[in-house]
Amino acid sequence: MPMLPTGTLNNRSGFTLIELMVVIVVLSLASLISLPLLADRGEGDERLKLRRITGIVKQLYNEATLTRDEHVLMFDINDNSLRTFRLRSRFGAVEKEPFGREMELSPLKLKKVEVGGKGTFRTGQVSVRVFPLGWMEQTQVMVQKGDGEEVQLAFSPLTGSVTIDAEHTTVQ
């Protein structure tokens, strides 16, 4: 290192004021972009749960079509949860085995489940059958968001797609 005759260094290393200002501007822009995303976290959880429900329905529909096994989507209105099962025929008996895992629906609240040919249910457990030949029972599920807004999910029996009424969107 070059030294001055007085014994101090002559090549000072460090950040200039301009470099520090650039870093501060970049950090400010990053925080401006990320803070609104974090502030909307509550509604994001509700949307995530709605999307997970649609994904589960489509997965069961596809799985039933591919494996030729009947599947059951079980809504437990009292526990506010969702479970899935596979029905398998073995040795002349039908076995009901868990398929996937149980999903707690909070922050959403199950209000009612309407299954074509079975009626409308506001309490208890409701089964929706997904048949192996690419068909499922026509179902409408009403859930309530944390802000009190009700959202209707309509299951299409022939395609396994779900229409979310509040978003006016169909998930294929």
C-alpha positions in Angstrom: 0.0 0.0 0.0 1.3 3.4 -0.9 1.9 5.5 2.2 2.3 9.3 2.5 5.4 10.5 4.3 3.2 11.3 7.3 2.3 7.6 7.6 -1.4 7.7 6.4 -2.9 5.9 3.5 -3.5 7.8 0.3 -6.0 5.5 -1.5 -9.1 5.6 0.6 -11.6 3.0 -0.3 -15.3 3.3 0.6 -18.6 4.3 -0.9 -19.3 7.6 -2.5 -22.4 9.6 -1.7 -23.8 8.8 -5.2 -23.4 5.0 -4.6 -25.2 5.3 -1.3 -28.0 7.3 -2.8 -28.4 4.6 -5.6 -28.7 1.9 -3.0 -31.3 3.9 -1.0 -33.4 4.5 -4.1 -33.3 0.8 -5.1 -34.3 -0.3 -1.5 -37.1 2.3 -1.6 -38.5 1.0 -4.9 -38.4 -2.6 -3.6 -40.3 -1.6 -0.5 -42.9 0.3 -2.5 -43.6 -2.8 -4.6 -43.7 -5.3 -1.8 -45.6 -3.5 1.0 -49.0 -3.4 -0.8 -48.6 -7.1 -1.5 -48.1 -7.8 2.2 -50.9 -5.5 3.3 -53.5 -7.5 1.2 -52.6 -10.7 3.0 -56.0 -11.5 4.5 -57.9 -11.5 1.2 -55.0 -13.4 -0.4 -55.5 -16.2 2.1 -59.2 -16.4 1.1 -58.4 -16.5 -2.6 -55.8 -19.1 -2.0 -58.3 -21.4 -0.2 -60.8 -20.9 -3.1 -58.1 -21.9 -5.6 -57.1 -24.9 -3.5 -60.7 -26.1 -3.5 -60.9 -25.8 -7.3 -57.6 -27.6 -7.6 -58.8 -30.4 -5.4 -62.0 -30.8 -7.4 -60.0 -30.9 -10.7 -57.5 -33.3 -9.3 -60.2 -35.7 -8.1 -61.9 -35.5 -11.5 -58.7 -36.2 -13.4 -57.7 -39.0 -10.9 -61.1 -40.7 -11.2 -60.9 -40.6 -15.0 -57.4 -41.9 -15.1 -57.6 -44.7 -12.5 -61.2 -45.7 -13.1 -61.8 -45.5 -9.4 -64.7 -43.6 -7.9 -63.6 -40.7 -5.6 -65.6 -38.8 -2.9 -65.2 -35.2 -2.0 -66.5 -34.8 1.6 -67.5 -31.4 3.0 -67.9 -31.3 6.8 -69.9 -28.1 7.4 -69.7 -28.4 11.2 -65.9 -28.7 11.2 -65.5 -26.3 8.2 -63.2 -28.8 6.5 -62.8 -30.8 3.3 -61.6 -34.4 2.9 -61.1 -36.6 -0.1 -61.4 -40.4 -0.5 -60.9 -43.0 -3.1 -63.4 -45.9 -3.3 -61.7 -49.2 -4.4 -63.3 -52.5 -5.1 -61.3 -55.3 -3.5 -62.5 -58.9 -3.1 -66.2 -57.9 -3.7 -66.1 -55.1 -1.0 -65.7 -51.4 -1.5 -63.0 -49.8 0.6 -62.9 -46.1 1.4 -59.3 -44.9 1.6 -58.1 -41.4 2.3 -56.9 -39.6 -0.8 -54.8 -36.5 -0.2 -55.2 -34.8 3.1 -57.8 -33.0 5.1 -58.0 -29.3 4.4 -59.3 -26.7 6.9 -61.2 -24.1 5.1 -60.7 -21.1 7.4 -60.6 -18.1 6.9 -63.6 -19.2 4.7 -66.8 -20.5 6.4 -68.9 -23.2 4.7 -72.5 -21.9 4.6 -74.3 -24.5 2.5 -73.6 -27.3 0.0 -76.2 -28.2 -2.6 -75.8 -31.5 -4.4 -78.1 -32.3 -7.4 -80.6 -35.0 -6.5 -79.7 -35.0 -2.8 -80.8 -31.5 -1.7 -79.3 -28.6 0.2 -77.3 -29.1 3.4 -76.4 -26.5 6.1 -75.0 -28.9 8.7 -73.3 -32.2 8.9 -71.2 -34.0 6.3 -72.0 -33.9 2.6 -70.5 -36.3 0.0 -70.0 -35.4 -3.6 -69.2 -38.4 -5.8 -66.7 -38.2 -8.7 -67.3 -41.1 -11.1 -64.7 -42.9 -13.2 -66.2 -42.1 -16.5 -65.6 -38.4 -16.4 -68.6 -37.2 -14.6 -69.4 -35.8 -11.1 -72.5 -34.8 -9.2 -73.6 -31.3 -9.9 -72.7 -29.3 -6.8 -72.9 -25.7 -5.6 -71.0 -24.6 -2.5 -71.6 -21.4 -0.7 -68.8 -20.0 1.4 -68.5 -16.8 3.4 -65.4 -14.6 3.5 -64.1 -12.9 6.6 -65.8 -9.6 5.5 -69.2 -11.3 5.3 -69.3 -11.5 1.5 -70.7 -14.8 0.2 -69.0 -16.6 -2.7 -70.6 -19.4 -4.7 -68.6 -22.3 -6.2 -70.4 -24.2 -8.9 -68.9 -27.6 -10.0 -69.4 -28.5 -13.6 -70.3 -32.2 -13.8 -69.0 -32.9 -17.3 -65.6 -31.1 -17.1 -64.6 -31.0 -13.5 -64.1 -27.2 -13.7 -65.3 -24.9 -10.9 -66.8 -21.5 -11.4 -66.2 -19.0 -8.7 -69.2 -16.6 -8.7 -67.6 -13.6 -6.9 -64.7 -13.5 -9.4 -66.7 -14.4 -12.5 -63.9 -16.8 -13.3 -63.9 -20.4 -14.5 -61.0 -22.5 -13.5 -60.3 -25.3 -16.0 
